[in-house]
Amino acid sequence: MSASPHAINWFEIPATDFARAKAFYETVLGRGIETMTMGPSTMGFLSSSPDSVGGAIVQGDGAAPSRTGTLVYLNGGDDLAPMLARVEGAGGSVVVPKTDIGSGFGFFAHFIDTEGNKVGLHSMQ
């Protein structure tokens, strides 16, 4: 097996209330999230493809939500606008609306999830 060409291998979005965070991300992403208990942690997998970068929402020791620090960008699909439009109805808040990056790099947006994490979305349209 060769090394991944991606700069990111795995990411975790911390949650204090796992059920609330799971419901939020299922609503925003528009799909179900598989849940698994791994030792003292509960994880909700945001990606299930072995060919993609993986990540999860996580509740457990050391999982402390934050609006500062590393910023994770989730794949907004063809156009991040539909996902971003679901953020407030799911209990989050949009802090940077859909914004053109320029130079053909696509668009981004930032939101605060129900746990207090700042998370980004990216799409090419």
C-alpha positions as CSV (number, residue, x, y, z in Angstrom):
1,M,0.0,0.0,0.0
2,S,1.4,3.4,-1.0
3,A,1.3,6.6,1.0
4,S,-1.7,8.8,0.5
5,P,-1.2,11.8,-1.8
6,H,-3.4,14.0,0.5
7,A,-2.0,16.4,3.1
8,I,-4.8,15.3,5.4
9,N,-5.2,11.7,6.4
10,W,-7.9,11.9,9.2
11,F,-9.7,14.7,11.1
12,E,-11.9,14.8,14.1
13,I,-14.5,17.4,15.0
14,P,-15.1,17.4,18.8
15,A,-18.5,17.2,20.3
16,T,-19.8,17.7,23.8
17,D,-23.3,16.4,23.0
18,F,-22.9,13.6,20.5
19,A,-26.5,13.2,19.6
20,R,-27.0,16.9,18.9
21,A,-23.8,17.1,16.8
22,K,-24.8,14.0,14.8
23,A,-28.2,15.4,14.1
24,F,-26.6,18.7,13.0
25,Y,-24.1,17.1,10.6
26,E,-26.7,14.7,9.2
27,T,-29.0,17.7,8.4
28,V,-26.3,19.9,6.9
29,L,-24.6,17.1,4.9
30,G,-27.9,15.6,3.9
31,R,-27.0,12.0,4.7
32,G,-26.8,9.6,7.6
33,I,-23.7,9.2,9.8
34,E,-22.5,5.8,10.9
35,T,-21.8,5.7,14.7
36,M,-19.3,3.6,16.5
37,T,-18.0,3.4,20.1
38,M,-14.2,3.0,20.1
39,G,-13.0,2.6,23.7
40,P,-14.1,5.6,25.7
41,S,-15.0,7.7,22.6
42,T,-18.1,7.8,20.4
43,M,-17.5,8.5,16.8
44,G,-19.7,9.5,13.9
45,F,-18.0,8.9,10.5
46,L,-18.3,11.6,8.0
47,S,-16.6,9.6,5.2
48,S,-16.8,5.9,4.5
49,S,-14.8,5.6,1.3
50,P,-11.3,4.1,1.8
51,D,-10.2,6.3,-1.2
52,S,-11.0,9.6,0.4
53,V,-9.8,11.6,3.4
54,G,-11.6,10.4,6.5
55,G,-13.0,12.2,9.4
56,A,-15.5,12.0,12.3
57,I,-17.4,13.9,14.9
58,V,-16.0,12.6,18.3
59,Q,-17.2,12.8,21.9
60,G,-14.7,11.6,24.5
61,D,-11.9,12.6,26.7
62,G,-9.9,15.5,25.3
63,A,-12.6,16.4,22.6
64,A,-13.1,20.1,23.3
65,P,-15.0,22.2,20.7
66,S,-13.3,25.4,19.6
67,R,-13.8,28.4,17.3
68,T,-10.1,28.9,17.1
69,G,-7.2,26.7,16.0
70,T,-7.2,24.3,13.1
71,L,-10.0,24.9,10.6
72,V,-11.4,21.9,8.8
73,Y,-13.1,22.4,5.4
74,L,-15.7,19.8,4.5
75,N,-16.5,19.0,0.8
76,G,-19.4,21.2,-0.2
77,G,-20.1,19.1,-3.3
78,D,-20.8,20.8,-6.6
79,D,-22.1,23.9,-4.9
80,L,-21.8,24.5,-1.1
81,A,-24.9,26.8,-1.0
82,P,-27.5,24.0,-0.3
83,M,-25.4,22.7,2.7
84,L,-24.8,26.2,4.0
85,A,-28.5,26.9,3.7
86,R,-29.3,24.1,6.1
87,V,-26.8,25.3,8.9
88,E,-29.1,27.7,10.7
89,G,-32.2,25.4,10.6
90,A,-30.0,22.7,12.1
91,G,-29.0,24.9,15.1
92,G,-25.7,26.4,13.8
93,S,-24.8,29.9,12.6
94,V,-23.2,31.1,9.4
95,V,-20.2,33.4,10.1
96,V,-18.8,33.8,6.6
97,P,-21.3,33.5,3.7
98,K,-20.4,31.8,0.4
99,T,-17.4,33.7,-0.8
100,D,-15.5,33.5,-4.1
101,I,-11.9,32.7,-3.4
102,G,-10.9,34.0,-6.8
103,S,-8.3,32.8,-9.4
104,G,-10.4,29.7,-10.1
105,F,-10.0,28.2,-6.6
106,G,-13.8,28.0,-6.0
107,F,-15.8,29.2,-3.0
108,F,-15.7,28.8,0.7
109,A,-18.0,29.5,3.7
110,H,-17.6,29.2,7.5
111,F,-20.1,28.2,10.1
112,I,-20.3,27.5,13.8
113,D,-21.8,24.1,14.6
114,T,-24.0,23.2,17.5
115,E,-21.0,22.3,19.6
116,G,-19.2,25.6,19.1
117,N,-16.7,24.5,16.4
118,K,-15.9,26.8,13.5
119,V,-15.9,24.6,10.3
120,G,-15.5,25.5,6.6
121,L,-17.2,24.3,3.4
122,H,-15.5,24.4,0.0
123,S,-16.9,23.9,-3.5
124,M,-15.8,24.8,-7.0
125,Q,-19.2,26.5,-7.8
